[in-house]
Every structure is written in C-alpha cells, then in structure tokens.
C-alpha cells in the first residue's frame, strides 16, 4: 500500500519516526512530506533513511511530474502526525501553500490526522470548530491523549502513541468491520462517579472513561445502537464520546444518578457493560455550605453509607436475552490474587461476564493501554486481552458475541 505521511512542526514530530518505521516494517511504501517547520524537529536524512524514499518539502521539485498531484493520486492513505493547530486550520479551510497541503487536496485517499498541541490550543474554540469540520468531511482524528506536555504542563494535547496511530490509520483502509452487533442496543457506563461532601468537594476516583468509551466506539463500529452513561469523563474522552456518530451520551454525576440512568436505558437493552468506576460509599449527609477548617479543628470525621450496587441490581433483575458485563478494578499483587478477587466479586454480583484488570498508581485508570482477564459465571477464565483500550474493547465484544451465540 502507498502511504503519504505528513509531519508538521511540533515537538511530537520525533515520535512520527516510530510510526513511519512501523508502516515500513509492515511492508508499506511510505512517502514522507514534512513541512519546513517539521524539519526543525527531525532531520531530512533521518526521514529518508527510515522511509527508504526521497523526501522534499518543495513544491518546485519534480515539477515535470506534477509531484503533489502524483503523490496524492497514488496514495491509498494519508497520515499527518503530528498535526498542529495551524495544520488543522489549514486543512479545514482548504489552504494549500506547501507540498503537504496540495497533496492532500489532490487526493481522495482516507485522511488520518493525529493532533498534538498545548491544551489551551486544543480546547480553543477555533480548533474545536476546525476539528468538527474535518470530522464532518470524514477525516479520522486520532487522539490527542492526556498527559505530560512540553514543560511543566499536563492535560489533553499529547499526540497518541505511534502504534495506536498506525493501527487506527490502517483500520481506515481495512475491509469493513463485521457488523456482528447490528440490530442490538448496547449500553455502556463510563468514567467515575463523584459523591458531594459540600458545594465544592466530593469523593471520587481517577477513572478517565477511556475504556468505557473505547467499548462504546467499538460497538458502534460493529453496528450496534449505543448509549453511554457518562460519569465525569476526562475532557478529551468526553469530546471523543460526543463525536461518535449515532451514539447517545447521557451525563450523570453520582452513583445514584448512574444507577437510575443505567436502569432506565438498559431496560430494553441487549448488552449492558458496566465499565464505570462507581463509588461504593457516599457521605451520609451533605453540607449545604463549604466545610471550614475553623469549624472542624485538626480532624474531620466523615460518616459514609453504601451506594446502590448497580451491577448486582442489573444481574438480579434478569431480562431474557440481556447480557450483563461488569468490571472489577483491583489492586492485586499478581494474577492469582486478581483472579481470587474477581471470583469473589462474581459470586456477589452474578453478572454474565466480569472483566478483571489490575489498577494502581500508574496502571489502569487514565492509561492508554489495558490488560484484562474475563471470567464467566462459574469463575473460569473465558478470555484475556492486552494492548490499547480499543484492542481490549473489541476483544471483549468478541467474547460477548461468543457467549450470546451459545
């Protein structure tokens, strides 16, 4: 396959080299088009060595072959990574003042862009509008992710990892996904609930919602009608959820709100996946005003009460033909301990499937990758999956389909 790989002028340009290498290693003919600014971050000799093809930024080389038209027409796929805010703006308005821009305009190949920029730039109204315009034209937007940016800042804007960009780019030109969920209604809970202490504070967790939204995205790709019950998704994850075509997003805050929304929307659902991190406890009373240190002294005692057990409630209220899937995020020291905790939870909850994953200070919540074990009602392992959260999502759906076919 012939792939045009555009690189624009951002610090994440160095990561593009890894993506190019992955594509070349997979046997593709990769033609790199950097902008002049990109060459300030990664050298032209490096790009030629990695791609195995000559590299130029000039519109005025190879004029006799009308190079931009030739590249655009020969391309089976165009990838731009990183795509800066400036590049997104130019693509949205059809500007073509360099070789990359003219090549894109001259091509009908699928276009995949991986944005990378500071959080403020990514969330600026102009960038948001430009991305919406590109998506409306069928451009595939990969990321960005949340994480450490240049300097001390942290937030959405970090370019996705090369392996994820390559996988999603190749998916864009792969054979259509089998619509094995067509005609089914899938409800997915995602994110983390928050239980208020007072008007400004809450008890919560670090769930970003990435895995839940990945499951929703995968289900929609496979033909399902999807509802996401979304509890406080990270900003970029919420944007990704909102961009999913035909997917309903129902925002909720507390465990009680999540329980109510999930029960309402799953009453006639075929599959319910409880991927959200739901608080087990909430304050027994909520202060109507901010709790002051002067009023509590050196210690603050909180009385907590249990929240509704949403998963157990869904499993107990069995609906013929409905598959209920739970998640168990555990701080287990090893695989055996994780399985023990998962089996104990399955015995209490009674779901059809339970997805186990180990979490900790640096694993699970908020990460781009996941490692899971899926057990059935009897506690036996029925599937395992590791990799990006999209990969894990599709593997889980495969397991659900297998269960439903028996």
ZICOR-V401730 format. One record per residue. RES is the residue in one small letter. SS is DSSP state (alpha for helix, beta for strand, coil for the rest). PSI is psi in degrees with one decimal (999 if undefined). Layout:
# ZICOR-V401730
res = {RES & RES}
ss = {SS & SS}
psi = {PSI & PSI}
This chain:
# ZICOR-V401730
res = {x & x & x & x & x & x & x & x & x & x & x & x & x & x & x & x & x & x & x & x & x & x & x & x & x & x & x & x & x & x & x & x & x & x & x & x & x & x & x & x & x & x & x & x & x & x & x & x & x & x & x & x & x & x & x & x & x & x & x & x & x & x & x & x & x & x & x & x & x & x & x & x & x & x & x & x & x & x & x & x & x & x & x & x & x & x & x & x & x & x & x & x & x & x & x & x & x & x & x & x & x & x & x & x & x & x & x & x & x & x & x & x & x & x & x & x & x & x & x & x & x & x & x & x & x & x & x & x & x & x & x & x & x & x & x & x & x & x & x & x & x & x & x & x & x & x & x & x & x & x & x & x & x & x & x & x & x & x & x & x & x & x & x & x & x & x & x & x & x & x & x & x & x & x & x & x & x & x & x & x & x & x & x & x & x & x & x & x & x & x & x & x & x & x & x & x & x & x & x & x & x & x & x & x & x & x & x & x & x & x & x & x & x & x & x & x & x & x & x & x & x & x & x & x & x & x & x & x & x & x & x & x & x & x & x & x & x & x & x & x & x & x & x & x & x & x & x & x & x & x & x & x & x & x & x & x & x & x & x & x & x & x & x & x & x & x & x & x & x & x & x & x & x & x & x & x & x & x & x & x & x & x & x & x & x & x & x & x & x & x & x & x & x & x & x & x & x & x & x & x & x & x & x & x & x & x & x & x & x & x & x & x & x & x & x & x & x & x & x & x & x & x & x & x & x & x & x & x & x & x & x & x & x & x & x & x & x & x & x & x & x & x & x & x & x & x & x & x & x & x & x & x & x & x & x & x & x & x & x & x & x & x & x & x & x & x & x & x & x & x & x & x & x & x & x & x & x & x & x & x & x & x & x & x & x & x & x & x & x & x & x & x & x & x & x & x & x & x & x & x & x & x & x & x & x & x}
ss = {coil & beta & beta & beta & beta & beta & beta & coil & coil & coil & coil & coil & alpha & alpha & alpha & alpha & alpha & alpha & alpha & alpha & alpha & alpha & alpha & alpha & alpha & coil & coil & coil & beta & beta & beta & beta & beta & beta & coil & coil & coil & alpha & alpha & alpha & coil & coil & coil & alpha & alpha & alpha & alpha & alpha & alpha & alpha & alpha & coil & coil & coil & coil & coil & coil & coil & coil & coil & coil & coil & alpha & alpha & alpha & coil & alpha & alpha & alpha & alpha & alpha & alpha & alpha & alpha & coil & coil & beta & beta & beta & beta & beta & beta & beta & coil & alpha & alpha & alpha & alpha & alpha & alpha & alpha & alpha & alpha & coil & coil & coil & coil & coil & alpha & alpha & alpha & alpha & alpha & alpha & alpha & coil & coil & coil & coil & beta & beta & beta & beta & beta & beta & coil & coil & coil & alpha & alpha & alpha & alpha & alpha & coil & alpha & alpha & alpha & alpha & alpha & alpha & alpha & alpha & alpha & alpha & alpha & alpha & coil & coil & coil & beta & beta & coil & coil & coil & beta & beta & beta & beta & coil & coil & coil & coil & coil & beta & beta & beta & beta & beta & coil & coil & coil & alpha & alpha & alpha & alpha & alpha & alpha & alpha & alpha & alpha & alpha & alpha & coil & coil & coil & coil & coil & coil & coil & coil & coil & coil & coil & coil & beta & beta & beta & beta & beta & beta & beta & beta & coil & coil & beta & beta & coil & coil & coil & coil & coil & beta & beta & coil & coil & coil & coil & coil & coil & alpha & alpha & alpha & alpha & alpha & alpha & alpha & alpha & alpha & alpha & alpha & alpha & coil & coil & coil & beta & beta & beta & beta & beta & beta & beta & coil & coil & coil & alpha & alpha & alpha & alpha & alpha & alpha & alpha & alpha & coil & coil & coil & coil & beta & beta & beta & beta & beta & beta & coil & coil & alpha & alpha & alpha & alpha & alpha & alpha & alpha & alpha & alpha & alpha & alpha & alpha & coil & coil & coil & coil & beta & beta & beta & beta & coil & coil & beta & coil & coil & coil & beta & beta & beta & coil & coil & coil & coil & coil & coil & coil & coil & coil & alpha & alpha & alpha & alpha & coil & coil & coil & coil & coil & coil & coil & beta & beta & beta & coil & coil & coil & alpha & alpha & alpha & alpha & alpha & alpha & alpha & coil & coil & coil & coil & coil & coil & beta & beta & beta & beta & beta & beta & beta & beta & coil & coil & coil & coil & alpha & alpha & alpha & alpha & alpha & alpha & alpha & alpha & alpha & alpha & alpha & alpha & alpha & alpha & alpha & coil & coil & coil & beta & beta & beta & beta & beta & beta & coil & coil & coil & coil & coil & coil & coil & coil & coil & coil & beta & beta & beta & beta & beta & beta & beta & beta & coil & coil & coil & coil & beta & beta & beta & beta & beta & beta & beta & beta & alpha & alpha & alpha & alpha & alpha & alpha & alpha & alpha & alpha & alpha & alpha & alpha & alpha & alpha & alpha & alpha & coil & coil}
psi = {139.8 & 123.0 & 128.4 & 126.0 & 110.2 & 139.1 & 128.8 & 174.8 & 76.7 & 161.8 & -26.1 & -1.6 & -30.5 & -29.4 & -20.3 & -30.2 & -40.8 & -39.2 & -41.4 & -44.1 & -42.8 & -40.9 & -42.0 & -42.9 & -31.5 & -0.4 & 12.8 & 152.6 & 105.2 & 125.4 & 116.5 & 131.9 & 98.8 & 154.4 & 167.3 & -38.2 & -34.1 & -33.8 & -8.0 & -16.0 & -27.5 & 136.9 & 148.1 & -42.4 & -36.5 & -45.1 & -37.4 & -40.4 & -41.5 & -41.4 & -27.5 & 13.3 & 152.5 & 149.3 & 134.7 & 156.8 & -3.5 & 137.6 & -13.1 & 15.1 & 143.4 & 34.1 & -34.1 & -23.4 & 3.2 & 67.6 & -44.2 & -36.4 & -42.9 & -44.2 & -44.3 & -41.1 & -28.5 & -16.3 & 133.8 & -18.1 & 140.5 & 129.0 & 133.9 & 114.3 & 121.4 & 155.3 & 110.9 & 169.3 & -39.2 & -42.8 & -43.2 & -40.2 & -42.6 & -41.1 & -41.2 & -31.2 & 3.8 & 23.7 & 145.2 & 65.8 & 12.0 & 179.1 & -38.1 & -47.3 & -42.4 & -35.0 & -42.6 & -44.9 & -28.9 & -0.6 & 150.7 & 10.4 & 153.8 & 139.6 & 126.8 & 127.6 & 141.0 & 94.3 & 149.2 & 122.5 & 174.6 & 150.8 & -43.8 & -39.0 & -41.4 & -36.6 & -2.9 & 141.8 & -34.4 & -44.4 & -42.6 & -44.4 & -39.9 & -41.1 & -41.5 & -40.2 & -45.7 & -43.8 & -38.8 & -21.8 & 4.4 & 4.2 & 135.3 & 122.5 & 118.5 & 116.1 & -157.3 & 170.8 & 164.8 & 142.9 & -167.7 & 131.7 & -174.5 & 134.6 & -154.6 & -5.9 & 154.8 & 135.9 & -175.3 & 137.9 & -11.6 & 133.0 & 141.6 & 159.9 & 148.5 & -42.4 & -39.2 & -39.2 & -46.1 & -44.9 & -47.1 & -32.6 & -44.7 & -31.6 & -30.4 & -24.7 & 7.1 & 168.4 & 149.0 & 145.2 & 139.4 & 124.0 & 60.4 & -3.3 & 9.8 & 134.4 & -5.5 & 150.7 & 121.0 & 125.9 & 129.2 & 127.4 & 144.4 & 154.5 & -158.1 & 135.8 & 161.4 & 130.3 & 114.2 & 138.3 & -41.1 & -174.3 & -14.4 & -9.7 & 156.8 & 162.2 & 126.0 & -163.1 & 177.9 & 14.5 & 130.9 & -22.8 & 0.3 & -46.1 & -42.1 & -44.4 & -34.8 & -39.2 & -43.2 & -44.2 & -45.6 & -41.9 & -40.9 & -41.1 & -31.2 & 14.0 & -1.9 & 155.7 & 127.5 & 137.8 & 127.3 & 121.7 & 104.4 & 117.4 & 99.9 & 59.6 & 149.2 & 154.9 & -47.8 & -32.3 & -41.1 & -39.7 & -41.1 & -40.7 & -43.7 & -22.3 & -6.8 & 123.4 & 128.9 & 9.8 & 127.9 & 130.7 & 122.1 & 105.0 & 137.6 & 165.8 & -62.1 & 172.6 & -38.2 & -41.4 & -39.7 & -42.0 & -45.6 & -47.2 & -42.0 & -44.1 & -41.3 & -46.5 & -18.7 & 1.4 & -37.7 & 19.0 & 157.0 & -33.3 & 133.7 & 123.1 & 113.5 & 82.1 & -10.4 & 151.6 & 104.3 & 131.6 & 134.5 & -24.0 & 155.1 & 157.5 & 136.3 & -27.7 & 148.2 & 127.4 & 136.2 & -15.2 & 163.7 & 131.1 & 124.4 & 141.7 & -35.6 & -24.5 & -21.5 & -16.6 & -151.3 & -12.2 & 146.5 & 122.2 & 126.8 & 136.9 & 121.6 & 149.5 & 156.1 & 146.0 & 167.2 & 138.9 & 93.0 & -45.8 & -46.8 & -37.3 & -42.3 & -42.5 & -37.9 & -36.3 & 63.5 & 136.0 & 125.6 & 128.7 & -4.3 & 132.6 & 125.8 & 125.6 & 129.0 & 166.1 & 143.1 & 103.2 & 115.9 & 146.0 & 67.5 & 141.2 & -22.5 & 177.8 & -45.0 & -41.9 & -38.4 & -42.6 & -40.3 & -46.0 & -40.4 & -42.4 & -37.3 & -39.5 & -39.8 & -39.1 & -34.6 & -35.5 & -42.7 & 28.6 & 170.4 & -37.9 & 149.7 & 125.7 & 120.5 & 134.0 & 140.4 & 135.6 & 162.9 & -161.2 & -33.9 & 5.9 & 150.6 & -98.1 & 127.4 & -12.7 & 160.4 & -18.8 & 165.3 & 157.6 & 122.1 & 153.7 & 133.5 & 127.0 & 153.6 & -173.5 & -33.2 & 0.6 & -4.1 & 146.9 & 124.6 & -17.2 & 157.3 & 146.2 & 140.3 & 154.9 & -156.0 & 160.6 & -24.4 & -40.9 & -45.3 & -38.6 & -48.1 & -38.1 & -40.0 & -42.9 & -37.3 & -42.3 & -40.7 & -44.4 & -41.8 & -44.4 & -43.8 & -21.9 & -9.8 & 999}
